[in-house]
């Protein structure tokens, strides 16, 4: 079976996203002690080593084990499968949308892998500009998913603007 340029592009983005995420987590697990805080840019940007047993910002970490498996493993795997099928089948998607969806898929797979392999997801980036302008602790997979979503929103607004 010959892989089309489009399918190769999708595969490369997904694989690179997973690789960057997993390599960064290996480095963090090896060099940053659990709950240690390393200042990178003053009080504005720091590195941590936190194991998140839930989803976004730890939500769902206190769910019963069966519900956690359904909501944090089975459902995400199903959704990622549907999104991958959509990206591979819809030939009308522009390159930015393909990149965005592929980044979302790669980030999702990377975090699901962690939940299966380790029982939790390693988070390590923290940004705090002010007491109100700050993030939760996140990782490269989260960054890929968020970046993909932002790109999709921008592409969507551009399409609507061009229709008018």
N, C-alpha and C positions, 0 to 999 in steps of 0.2 A: 504494500500500500504506500503510495507516494503522499508525502505531507505537503500541502499547499503552503505558499509563502505566508498566507494569512494564519493558517493553523500553526505554522512554525513560530510566527510572531507571538501568538497567544501563548503557546507553550513556553517560549523563552521568557516572557514577562512573568508568567506564573512561577516558573522554576527559579528565576532570579529573585523574585520576591520572597519565596520560601527560603532560599539559600541565605540571603542577607539577614532575614529574621533569625533563622536558626543559628547562624554564625555569631550574630550579635548576642544571642541568649547564652551560647556556650561561653563566650568571653566574659559576660556578666557573671554567670554562675561560677566561673573559675577565679575571677579577680576581685569581685565585690562580695563581701560577707553579707549574709542575710540581715536585712534591716539597717545596713550601713548606708550613710549618706556621703557622697563625694561631690563637693561643690565644683562645678565646671566654670560657670560665669557668675561669680558672687552668689547672691541669694536668688538669682533669677533662673538659673538652669542647673539642675543637679542630677546625679545618677544614684540609683537605689538598686536593691535586689530584693524584690517582693514577689512572693508566690501568690497568685490570685486564683482561688478555687472557684470563683464565680465568673461572671461575664464583665461587661463594661463597668468600671469602677467597683468591682466586687459584687455587683448585684447578682443575686441568686446563690451566693456562697452558703447561705443558711437553709437552702431548700433540702427536702429529703432526697436521699441518693437516687431513687428512681426518677423523680421529677427532674433532677439535675442532669441525669443521663439523657432524658428525652429532650429537654430544653437546650442543653449546652453541647450535646453530641449529635443525636439523631436528627433533630430539626435543622441545625446548621449544615450537616452533611447533605441533607435533602435539598435545602435551599441552594447550596453551592453547586450541586449537581444540576439543578434546573437552570441556574444562571449560566453555567458552563455550556449547557446544551443550547440555550438561547444565543449566546455569543457565537458559538460555532455555526448555528443554523441561519441566523439573521445576517444576510449578505449586504444589507443596507446600512449597517453600522459604520460610522466614520472611524478613522484611526484613533482619535482621542477617546471615543466611547469604548473601543476595543481595549485600549490601554487601561482605561479606568476600570472596566469590568474585570479584566485580567488581574489588575492589582488587588481588587476586592477579593477575587477568588483565591489568589495566592496568599493574601493575608489571612483569609478565613481558614484555608487549609493549614497554614502554619500554626495558628492558635488551636485548631481542633487536634492537630498532631500532638501538641504539648499536653492537652487534656487527656489524650489517650495514653501517651508515653509516660507522663509525669504526674498526672492527676491534678495538675494546675498549670497556669500560664505564668511565665516569668515576665514581670514588668519592671522597667528601670528608668525611663525618662520622666522628669518632672520639670515643668515650667511654671514659675510664679512671678508674674510681672507686678501684680499688686495683690492685696488680700482678696479682691473680687475677681481679678483677671489671672486665673491659674487653671492648670489642668489637673486631672488625676494622674496617677503614675501609669505610664503606657509603654508599649514596645514598638518595634519596627513593623510588625504585622498590623497593629492598630493604626499606625501612621499610614501604611499602604491602603488600608480600607478607607480611612478618612480622606486621604488624598483622592482616591478613586471616586468617592461620593461627591467631593467638591468639584472635580472635573465634570462629572455627569450633570450636576446642577448648572454649571457654566455652559456646557454644551447645550443643555435643554433651553436655557434662556436665549442663547444665540440663535437656535433654530426657531424659537417663537418670534424673535425680533426680525429674522429674515423672512418669515411668513407674512408679516404685516406689510 
